[in-house]
Amino acid sequence: MTRIVRIVIVPSSEWTSIEVPAGGELVWAEPGGVVVGGGVPSGIATYWRTEDFTFGIERCLIRSGSRADPSSPGGGGSDFEYVESGLQGAIPFMNTDYLLWWKKSMYDAFPPNSGA
């Protein structure tokens, strides 16, 4: 049987490490976490698909990205030619709220945090 696991992350344009269910895949993200003064969630609730027979965790690198074209004046607008992850083989996840990049990693070495 398939299941969904919710993991709240702190938004960051730099690569950070989280633990996700082994074999899991990012399927959704929405505002989540602790609500701070006025009802604004402090984090991003990510949802990971996994099979119930899967045991253990995997290390995953994740960061938030921007959909604005970095070469346009002021970086405005949602129409972009391209954006880059900053890490070879990173998988994009995009919905109306977020652009997230993620990649499973067995190694402790972090990529350069370009934030670009």
Helices and strands as residue ranges (DSSP letters): E 2-9, E 16-21, E 25-36, E 40-51, E 57-64, G 73-75, E 91-94, E 99-104
